Amino acid sequence: MKRGHILGLGIIAVAIVIIITSIGDASTYESFSTAKKMAINGKTEAIHVVGQLKKGANGEVEGIEVGEDKTSFIFVMVDNDGTEQQVYYNEPVPADFTRSEQVVVIGTYKTDEMFVAEKILMKCPSKYQETDVKPTAS
């Protein structure tokens, strides 16, 4: 084989190894109950939990407590299994946080009762949602 072919195969092999190792690092979404079990078993890596903010009967978000210095807050989140959990976030409340349709918190349990989020991802309602279009009379 020519030296160029061997070099090309080597580069392809390295690329395949990089892709396979990055797939292993890809995280999945867990529920709060699974995240708590993982924390009890000693897993300290950040876990992704997906859910919605707790809302009352009137549709308003409930359970947000902003710290005195306004640089941290606690909120109640309901995961996709229906488990309610208090989440602590050591950053100010993100803009449009209460309007988000879905929330992903990335963090770990520091105590049995408190999930501490290192990062929050929000899916906000689309301003491009379809609305009923009435035909006009010609």
N, C-alpha and C positions, 0 to 999 in steps of 0.2 A: 504494500500500500504506500501511497505517497504521503509525505509528511503533512500536507494540507488536509488530506482525508482524515488522518488520525487526529489532528488538531480539531477539525470540525466535529468528529464523533465525541471527543472529550468535552467540547463546549455543550453539545446536546445532552450528554450524560449529566453534567453539572446542572443544567437548567431543569432537567427532570427531577433531580434530587431536591433542588430548591422548591419546586412546585409541590412535591410530595410532603416536605416538611412544613410548608406553609398551610397545607390543607389540614394537617394534624393540629395546628394552632387555632384553626377556625372554631369559634365558640358557638354553642347552641343556646337556645332559650330554655330556661328552667322555670319551675314554679317555686314559690317561696318554701313550700314544704321540702322539695328536693334540695334547695339551696341550704336549708337549715340542717338537713341530714348530712350534706357534704361538709358543712362547717363543723358539725359534731365529730365527723370522722377525720378531721384535721386538714381538710383542703382549704388552703388560704388564698388561692388564686381568685381573681375577680370572676363573678358569675353574672350572666345576663338574665334578668327577669323581665318579662313583658306583661303589661296589664293596662288598667285604666285608673284614673283618679276616682276616689270614692265620691259619689254624688248622692245628694238627698232626694227626697220625693219631689222637690220642686226643680230638680235638674242642676242645682248649684253645687259646686265642688265643696266638700266638707273636709275638715281635719287638717287644714294648713295652719301651722303655728310658726310665725316668723320670729327669729331670735331678736333680743333687745337691740343688738348692734346691726341688725338687718344683713349680716353676712352669712347667715346660715338659716335653715328652716327644716321643719319636720312636716311630713304630709302622710296621708293614708292612701295606700294603693291597693287595688284589688287585682290579683293575677288572673290568668285565664282559667284557673281551676276554681276561682271564687274565694280564695284565701285573702283576707284583709291583713295588711301588715303596715306598721309604722316604718317610715323610711326617713333617715337623717341625711341631709346634704349640706356640706360645709362650704357652700357658695350662696350668693344671693339668688332669689327666686328668678328663674329665667323669664324673659318676656313671653307673653302669651301662654304661660304655663297652664293656667286654668282653662284655656280654650283647647288644649291638646286632646285629640281623639284617643291616642294611644301613647303609652310611656314605656320606655325601656330603661331600667336602672341597671347600672354595672357596678357591682361592689360585693361586699361580703357581710356576714353576720359578725358583729363585734360582741354582742350579748345575745342571750336567747330571745329577747323581745325586740331588738332593734337591728334593722338592716341598714348598713351605712353605705350610701352610694358615693362612688368616686366620680361617676359621670352619669348624666341624664340625657337620653335621646328622646325627642318628642316628634310625634306625627300630628301636625296641625291640620285642621280642616282645610280643604282645598278651596281657594277662592274661585276656582274654575268649575265647580260642581254644576252638573246639568240642572237646569230649571225647566219648568213647563213652558213651552213656547206656544203661544196662541196664534193660530193662523189669522192673517189679516184679510179683510174682505176687499176684493178687487173691484 
